[in-house]
Structures are given as C-alpha cells and as structure tokens.
C-alpha cells in the first residue's frame, strides 16, 4: 500500500501533538480526520470558545475535525467507523474505549513522552525532570485495555541536562516525536514492526515511577527536599504550571510566590530550613538542610514574572522572612 492510500485518523489536543500531525500532513500521508477535545470556554463568563492547538492546525490544513464530548457516543462511533481508517494515531489525547482503539485493521498506536514502562500517566515530562532524571525519551506502542501498557513499537532515548527545565525537554521531545511517529507509520506500512512487551523492559526490582496529573497542590515546594531536590522540582514545573511557595514577612499574612528558576549552593547553613536571606539588591536565598537555594526568577501574585534583582527593588521587609 502507498502512503497516500493509507487512511489515518489522528487524535490529539495540545501543542505537543501538533508537530506529529504536521509531519504526517507535510509527508503526504492521507489524514482523513482529526479527533480533538471540544473547544474550551474562556473568559470571565466562559463566553469565548478556544479551539485546541491541534484543531487550529487541522482547520488551517482543511482537514475534517471531530470533537466528541463522549468517545462512546453512538453517533461519534458511527461517524468514526464510516471513515474506514486503516490506522489511528494518538498523541496527548484521552483514554480511548476499546470500541474506538480496536476499530482500524492495522490498530491504534500512541506516542508517549517517556521511556515506557517508566512514567505512565498524564505528565511524564514534568515528573522525569522533577525527579532529577538524567535521561528520558519517547515511545510508540499499540493500545490495549490498560492505559500506557501496550506492546512497544519503538523508542528514542534523550538526555536531560542539569540546566534543562520542562520547557526545553518538552520542545526536544515534541520535535523527536514527529520523527518517531513517521518512522512508526513507515514500519507499519512496510510490515516490519516487531513489538516488545513492556514487562521485559521493567527494572529488575519492578520499581516503576508514575506520572500522575499535576494539580496546584502538587506544585507546592517542600523545602525539606534539600538543595538538589528543590532545584529539580522547580525546573520540572518551569515554565508551567510553575512551582510555588508562601512567603511570610514577620507577622504579616503570607503571600504566594511562584518560582521559575533557581541556583544551587551546597553548604552547612546555620539557619533553620525555610529562612530567607538577602542583601536587598542582588540575591535572595532560602536555607535548606544541605545549603541554600537561590531564587533567580519569580513572580508575586498579580505581578509580572521578574528577575530577583527587579523583585528586590520593591521588597523591603521589616522583620524575619521565611518561606513555607
């Protein structure tokens, strides 16, 4: 079969999924439809509907777009079946019911932003950086009943530098993901795919790290983690959704402070964990059990993101300063 004859249905929602779709379209593949989330209500009253990045690209390319509220809806399933897709590709979408993923004759494969079986879940890139990993990657695998557990088709390993944050790793994996999706489709077309059960790639002790969805409370900094723990935690949430803490001055009510960038200083501090030191001009550092964490880029509620030097121009505390 020629690639122009292969009928592909593509499923995805965020920016991460646009790159792979773009590579398929520009590569001359026959994308017969794009499935994405319904438009998201925006604005104070939810009166403005914001289309997903995948929908925006699909509309620009004149592709058919479906936005089901429920993936088991009979109307949607019927419309999907009528497309007669040979293959479905899923990148950063939703958990699919069997009636959907089992439909195409060549199956449904997913691109996941980790080296499966590690980091199954909604936020694999964040958690890999937050945990201080030095390597991550991308995986394509065929879908089956349990989420993120299907047999692996292919993987690409990617180093994580100590200076990376989730934004830089995200961009790297997004670009490489486009390459891997096309490579996987080519292998399926050629009939050369050989799959590997995830169980054979699990560590000997069975210790698998999860990647659950991240909520606001997930992003709160635990200053008891120490220098490296806090440093990795912050970069694993930067630039979004951003790590945060509460900044308290004397007896005043604490305020929320988002932190985007830090610097490590290993030492034996004589201060209690969470105590803030500053020269009032160039540095703001937090004492932890094995040194100090310097805050470099931050944001107070209602203010713009700024460098610490800019923050300190308007920060003149009267009393002890601490974070918690």
N, C-alpha and C positions, 0 to 999 in steps of 0.2 A: 504493500500500500504506500502511495506517495503521501507526503505530509499534508498536502493540500486537500487530500481526501479523508484524512483523519479528523473526525468530528469531536471537538474538545469543548467541554463545559468547564469554565473556570470559576472557582469560588474563593472570595477573599473580601476584606474590608479596608484595613489600614494602609498607610503609605508603604509599609514593608511588602505588601502584596502587589503593589503596582509594578515594581521592577520586573518580576517574573512574567506578569501579563504582557508588559511592554515587549519583553524579549520574544515571547511567542508570536505576538502580532507582527513585529518587525521581521521575524524569521519566516513569515509566510505560512504559519500554521492556521488551520481553519477553526477559529474560536466561534462556535455557533451561538453561545450565550455566556453571559457573566451573571453570577448569583452573588448578591451582596446584601448587607443589612439595610433595613428601611432607613430613610432619611431621618436624621436626629434633630428633634426640636431644639432650637437655640433661642437665646434672647431672654429677657426678663419674663415674658409671658409664654415662651415656647412657640411663638407665632411664626418664627423663621425656621424653615427646614433645611438642614445642612446635609448634602449628599456625602457619602463616603469618598475617600480618595480614589478607590477602585471604580466607583460609579462615575466619578468625574472623568477619569481617563477613558472608560468604556464608552461613555456618551460622545466624547471628543472623536473617538475612532469609529463611531456609528455602529457599535456592537449592541446586540439585543441584551437588555438588562432585566433581570427578575429580582424582586425584593420581597420575598415571603416573610410574613410575621411568624408563621409556624411551618417548619420544614416537613411536618407530617400532613399538612393540609392537602386534602384530596385534589383540590384544584391545582395547586402547585405541583404535586407529584405527577398529575396527568400532563401538565404542560412540560415538565421536565422529560417525561417519557417520550412525548411527541418529538422532542429534539433529536432522538435516536443517537445520542452521544456514544462514541466508541470508548472514550476515556474522560474521566473527571479529575481535575487537579484542584487541590485545596491548599491555600496559603493564608494562615492567620484568619480563620473564619469561625465556625461554630462546630460543636459536636454534631455529627450527622447521624440520623436514624438509618438503620440497615436498608430500609426501602429506597433510600437515596444512594448510599455509597455502594450498594451491591448492584445497581442498575446497569452500568456500562459493561460491555462484553470484555473490555480489557482492564476493568477495575477502576478504582479511585486511589490516587496516591496523594500524600500530604508532604509539604515541605515544612520541617520543624527546625527552629533555630537553636539546636543543641546537638551534642553527640549522644543520641539516644543509645541506651535506655536512661542516661542521666537527664535530669531536668525535664521530666514530663510535666506539662501544665501550661498555664497561661502566660507566664513571664520568665522564660528561660534565660534570656539575655541579662535581665536585671539580676537574677539570683546568681548566675555564674560570676558576675563582677562583684556583687555584694559579698560573696563567699571567698573572694580573693583568688579565684582560679587563674591559672596562667595559660589555659587553653580552653577553647570552646569549639563550636563548629556548626554545621548544618547537616541535616539528614533528610533523605526522601524515603518514604515507606508506604506500603499498601495499607489501607484502612481495614480494621476489623472491629469487633464489638467493643473491646475495652479501649479507652482513649489513649492515643500515643503508644500503643503496644504492638502494632502490626509489624510484619517482617520488613527488615531494612533492605532497600534497594541500593543506596549509595550514600557516602558520607564524605565531607571535606573538613579537615581539621584546620583551625585558625588560632594563632597565638593571641593572648591578651597581654598587652604591655602594662606595666605598673602605672603608666601615665594615662592609660585609656580610661574613658568613662563609658557609660552605657550608650551614649550617643554615637561615639566613634565606632564601637563594636557593632552597634545596630546597622550603621551605614555600610560597614565592611561586609557583614553577613547578608545584607539586602542585595548588594551587588553580586556576591558569590552565589546567592540563592537563585538569581536569574540564570546564571550559568548552569547550575546543577539541575534546575527544572528542565531546561532544554536538553541537557545531556541525558536525563532520565527518559524524557519523551523519545529521544532518538534511539535509546536502547530498547524501549518497549516496541517501537516501530520495527526495529531490526530483529526482534525476538531474541536478544542476547542478555536479557535480565536474569540474574541469579540472585535470589534473596537470601538473607541471613536472619534467623530468629534472634530477637533482641536478647533472649536469655543467654545466648552464647557470648554476648559482649558485656554482660554484667560483671562487676568486680567479684572476686572470689568470696569476699565476706558478705556479698549481697547488699552492700551499703549504697543505696540509690538516693540521690538528693532530689527533692521535689521542687517544683517551680510554681507554687500557687499564685493565684491572682493577688495583686498588691492593693491594699487599702490604705487609707490615711494613717491609721494607727501603725501599720507595718513600717511606715517611713519615719517613725519617731526614733531618734538616735538614743542608743543605750551607751552612755559614756563609760560604763564598766567594761566595755569591749576592749579597751586599750587602744594604743596608737594605730596599729595596722587595722584592727577590726573596725574602728570608726572611719579611717581613711577609705577602706574598701567599701564600706556601707554607703558613704556619701557619693563616691563615684559610680556606684551601682544604681543610683537613683537620679543621677545628673545627666542631662538637664531636666528630665521629667520622670516621675512626678515630683521629685526633689525631697531630700531628707530634711527633717525639721527638728527643732528643739524649742524649749521655752527659756527665754532669757529673763532673769529676775535681777533687779537692782534694789538693794536694801529691802525695805518693807513694801515696796511698790508691787502692784499686781504684775505677774509675768506676762511677757508678750511673745508671740510666735515668731521664730526666726528660721527662715529657710536657708539651707547651706548647700552651695553648689560645688565648691572647690576648697580643698584643704591641703595642708602640708604637714609632713611627719617630723617630729622632733623626739628622738628617744633620749630619755634622761631619768633621773631619780628625783621626781618632784617632791618638795616638802609641803605641798598643798593638797588639800582633800580633793577627791575626784569631782569635777564639775566646776571648780573655781576658775574664774576668768581673770587673766592678766592682760594688761595693755599699757603701751606707752602713750596712748592717746593720739598717736599720729600714724604709725606705720604697721603695727601688729596688734592682733587680738588672738590670744591663745587660751586653750582650755586644758586644765590639768587632768590627766588620766593616770592610771596605775603605773604606766611604764614610760611616761614622758608628757609631751604636750601635743595637742592638735591645733595647728594654726588655721584660723578661718580666713580664707582668701577672697571668696566671692559669696555674697549673701544677700538676703532680702527680708526686710521687715514687712509685716502685713500692711497692704495698702501703698507700699512704696515700690520703686523700681529695683531690679537686680543691680547690685553695685559692687565695686572693689572695696576691700576692707578700709583702704585709706579714705575713700569717699564717705563711707559709713561713719568713720571716726570723727570726721569734721563736725558732725551733728550729734555725736554721742559723748556726753559729758556727765558720767554717772556720779551721783552723790551717795556713796555707800558701797558695800560689798556687792560684787557682780558674780553671778553664777548661772549655770545652765542646768536644766533638769528634764 
